Amino acid sequence: MEGPRAIPNKLEGNINFWFIASLFVIVSAFHFGITLERNSLTDFVVQQFTETSAFATALAAIFAGSTYSQSRVFGQSFIILGLGYFFIFVGETIYTIQDFVIFDDPYPSVADPFFLLAYPFIISHMVINIRFFQPKIKKSSILWMMALGVAIFSSYFMLSFYQTAELNFEFYYGLLFIVPPSVSIPITVYGVFLFRGGLIGKAWLILLIGNFSNAVGDVWYYHLETLDQYDLNHPVNICWFFAYWVIVYAIYKHRKYIIDTRT
């Protein structure tokens, strides 16, 4: 059984931040390019790219976890992360069927519970790794994470209520889906501070940026749905595109570090 480990010090090798910036530019250019002239075909392409990207993220995480046979914490946590993004893939698949096959308004959707179920797995992945490297978390850190979570939820509540001025079903339904990101984002920020040093820390930083981008996209999406302003050509999709592929890159760098240290 593995015990707690010190956070790795500075190691040889770098994360290519230019590549990450280029990745953001590429997915942004793809989104704006494909949605310049919106029609049913471009909507379908955007949705299929979202669905495929979520599946690629889940597959990469599960594959990485299955190869970490000598590390229980990395093996279990990456498989858990993969399951979280697999739930997102299932949700996106159901969304596609609902929107493009049976032509039903996909909000609220039977896919929504799958998006909600993804968060316990994503959060568990972060918590397992944080607790492995730092079993004891300072009370001050817990307090500021709680404060940040409350601030995110409260900001969403006030902004949405101010813009809708109506406590309708969409408003309360959206609030339900803001709770998980309000938990996930503070843990992500804490992880960034904790793992900011060393190569494995940099890989973790990129992975956490991906999780953060995904959570921000979700908060933004449910705010838009509360105002009935979301469609498939909205820039919020860039948050998800970027999140999926930057996580794939982070998993690659993380796995490469683990393999290099064994040889």
C-alpha positions in Angstrom: 0.0 0.0 0.0 1.4 3.4 -1.0 1.9 6.0 1.7 1.9 9.8 1.4 4.7 11.3 -0.8 6.4 14.6 -0.9 5.4 16.8 -3.8 8.1 16.4 -6.5 10.8 19.1 -6.7 11.9 20.8 -9.9 12.6 18.1 -12.6 14.0 18.2 -16.0 11.5 18.7 -18.8 8.9 21.4 -19.5 5.3 21.8 -20.3 4.9 23.4 -23.7 2.7 26.4 -22.8 2.9 27.6 -26.4 1.3 24.4 -27.4 -1.5 24.9 -24.9 -2.0 28.5 -26.2 -2.1 27.1 -29.7 -4.6 24.5 -28.7 -6.9 27.2 -27.4 -6.5 29.2 -30.6 -7.2 26.1 -32.7 -10.4 25.1 -30.9 -11.5 28.8 -31.0 -10.8 29.1 -34.7 -12.6 25.8 -35.3 -15.7 26.9 -33.4 -16.0 30.4 -35.0 -15.1 29.0 -38.4 -17.7 26.3 -38.4 -20.5 28.6 -36.9 -20.0 31.5 -39.3 -23.0 30.4 -41.2 -25.2 28.5 -38.8 -27.4 25.7 -40.1 -28.4 22.1 -39.1 -25.2 20.7 -40.5 -22.8 23.0 -38.6 -24.8 22.4 -35.4 -24.4 18.7 -35.9 -20.6 19.1 -36.6 -20.2 21.1 -33.4 -22.1 18.6 -31.3 -20.2 15.7 -32.8 -16.9 17.3 -32.1 -18.0 17.9 -28.5 -19.1 14.2 -28.2 -15.9 12.9 -29.8 -13.7 15.1 -27.6 -15.4 13.9 -24.4 -14.9 10.3 -25.5 -11.2 10.9 -26.3 -10.7 12.4 -22.8 -12.4 9.5 -21.1 -10.4 7.0 -23.2 -7.1 8.7 -22.5 -7.7 8.8 -18.7 -8.8 5.2 -18.5 -5.9 4.0 -20.6 -3.4 5.9 -18.5 -4.9 4.6 -15.3 -4.8 1.0 -16.5 -1.1 1.3 -17.3 -0.2 2.6 -13.8 -0.1 -0.9 -12.3 2.7 0.0 -9.9 0.9 3.1 -8.5 -2.4 2.5 -6.9 -3.2 6.2 -6.4 -2.5 7.1 -10.0 -4.1 4.0 -11.4 -7.3 4.4 -9.4 -7.6 8.1 -9.7 -7.1 8.3 -13.5 -9.7 5.5 -14.1 -12.1 7.5 -11.9 -11.4 10.6 -13.9 -12.0 8.6 -17.1 -15.3 7.4 -15.8 -16.3 11.0 -15.0 -15.7 12.1 -18.6 -17.3 8.9 -19.9 -20.5 10.1 -18.1 -20.1 13.4 -20.0 -19.7 11.5 -23.2 -22.9 9.5 -22.5 -24.7 12.8 -21.7 -23.5 14.3 -25.0 -24.6 11.2 -26.9 -28.1 11.4 -25.4 -28.1 15.2 -26.1 -27.3 14.5 -29.8 -30.1 11.9 -30.1 -32.6 14.2 -28.4 -31.7 17.3 -30.5 -30.9 15.7 -33.9 -32.9 12.4 -34.1 -36.1 13.0 -32.2 -35.9 16.8 -32.6 -36.8 17.5 -29.0 -35.7 20.6 -27.0 -32.6 19.2 -25.1 -33.2 21.4 -22.1 -34.1 20.1 -19.6 -32.8 16.8 -20.9 -32.6 13.2 -19.8 -28.9 13.7 -20.5 -28.5 16.2 -17.6 -28.1 13.6 -14.8 -25.1 12.2 -16.6 -23.4 15.6 -16.7 -24.2 15.9 -13.0 -22.9 12.4 -12.2 -19.5 13.3 -13.8 -18.6 15.7 -11.1 -18.2 13.2 -8.1 -15.7 11.3 -10.2 -13.8 14.4 -11.4 -13.7 15.8 -7.8 -12.7 12.3 -6.4 -9.8 12.3 -8.8 -8.5 15.6 -7.5 -9.1 14.7 -3.8 -7.3 11.3 -4.1 -4.2 12.9 -5.5 -4.3 15.9 -3.1 -4.7 13.6 -0.1 -1.9 11.3 -1.3 0.6 14.1 -1.5 -0.8 16.2 1.4 -2.9 14.1 3.9 -3.5 17.1 6.2 -5.1 20.2 4.8 -4.8 23.4 6.8 -8.1 24.8 8.3 -7.3 28.1 6.6 -7.2 26.4 3.2 -10.5 24.6 3.9 -12.1 28.0 4.9 -11.0 29.9 1.8 -12.1 27.0 -0.4 -15.5 27.1 1.2 -15.7 30.8 0.9 -14.8 30.6 -2.8 -17.4 28.0 -3.4 -20.1 30.1 -1.7 -19.0 33.1 -3.7 -19.3 31.2 -7.0 -22.8 29.9 -6.1 -23.9 33.3 -4.8 -22.6 35.2 -7.8 -24.5 32.8 -10.1 -27.7 33.2 -8.0 -27.6 37.0 -7.9 -26.6 37.5 -11.6 -29.2 35.0 -12.9 -31.9 36.4 -10.7 -31.0 40.0 -11.7 -31.2 39.2 -15.4 -34.4 37.0 -15.2 -36.2 38.7 -12.3 -38.2 35.6 -12.0 -37.8 32.5 -9.8 -39.0 30.1 -12.4 -38.2 26.4 -13.0 -35.2 27.1 -15.2 -33.7 29.3 -12.5 -33.9 26.6 -9.8 -33.0 23.8 -12.2 -29.8 25.7 -13.1 -29.0 26.2 -9.5 -28.9 22.4 -9.0 -26.1 22.1 -11.6 -24.1 25.0 -10.2 -23.4 23.2 -6.9 -20.9 20.7 -8.3 -18.8 23.4 -10.1 -18.9 25.4 -6.9 -17.2 22.5 -5.1 -14.9 21.6 -8.0 -13.5 25.0 -8.8 -12.1 25.7 -5.2 -10.5 22.3 -5.1 -9.0 22.9 -8.5 -7.5 26.2 -7.4 -6.1 24.5 -4.3 -4.6 21.8 -6.4 -2.9 24.4 -8.7 -1.1 25.9 -5.7 -0.2 22.5 -4.3 1.2 21.0 -7.5 2.7 24.0 -9.1 6.3 22.8 -8.8 8.1 20.1 -10.7 7.3 18.3 -14.0 4.5 16.2 -12.5 3.2 19.4 -10.8 3.2 21.1 -14.2 1.3 18.2 -15.8 -1.2 18.4 -12.9 -1.4 22.2 -13.4 -2.5 21.7 -17.0 -5.0 18.9 -16.0 -6.5 21.2 -13.4 -6.7 24.0 -16.0 -8.7 21.6 -18.1 -11.0 20.7 -15.2 -11.4 24.4 -14.4 -12.3 25.3 -18.0 -14.9 22.5 -18.0 -16.5 23.8 -14.8 -16.5 27.4 -16.0 -18.2 26.2 -19.2 -20.9 24.4 -17.2 -21.6 27.4 -15.0 -21.8 29.7 -18.1 -24.0 27.2 -19.9 -26.6 26.9 -17.2 -26.7 30.7 -16.8 -27.4 30.9 -20.6 -30.1 28.3 -20.4 -31.7 30.1 -17.5 -31.9 33.1 -19.8 -32.9 30.9 -22.8 -29.9 32.2 -24.7 -27.9 29.0 -25.5 -27.4 27.5 -28.9 -24.7 25.4 -30.5 -22.9 28.4 -32.0 -22.3 30.1 -28.6 -18.6 30.6 -27.6 -19.2 28.6 -24.3 -18.5 25.5 -26.4 -14.9 26.7 -26.6 -14.5 26.1 -22.8 -15.4 22.5 -23.3 -13.4 21.9 -26.4 -10.3 23.4 -24.7 -10.9 21.5 -21.5 -11.1 18.1 -23.2 -8.0 18.4 -25.3 -5.9 20.1 -22.7 -6.7 17.3 -20.3 -5.6 14.7 -22.9 -2.3 16.6 -23.3 -1.9 16.7 -19.5 -2.5 13.0 -19.2 0.1 12.4 -21.9 2.7 14.5 -20.1 1.9 12.9 -16.7 2.2 9.4 -18.1 5.4 10.3 -19.9 6.9 11.5 -16.7 5.9 8.3 -14.8 7.4 6.1 -17.6 10.6 8.2 -17.8 11.2 7.8 -14.1 11.0 4.0 -14.3 13.7 3.8 -17.0 
